[in-house]
Amino acid sequence: MASKNYNVVAFKVVLHCICLAVANSSDLSYPAVFNFGDSNSDTGDLAAGLGFQLIQPYGQSYFNASSTGRFCNGRLIVDFLSKFLTLLHL
């Protein structure tokens, strides 16, 4: 008897989770990713905020030939996420 009740409860929980997933799967569109992060995602916005100008080759990244104002010359995790979600690079 106890296993029958367990199966009914488990079925109801799974059904509830599926219904919540379907109800919350609306089409949302975002223009860009705004990242307020730590040193793993900071690309040098402090320099831009303080008015420093980065000249060539500083701030040049491999995916953008012009100076980007970033201290990082490679992509960060947030860049890979925005590419995966087809959003603009930061």
Secondary structure, DSSP 8 states (H G I E B T S, - for coil): -HHHHHHHHHHHHHHHHHHHHHHT------SB------TTT--SHHHHHHT----TTTTEETTEEEE-S-S-SS--HHHHHHHHTT-B--
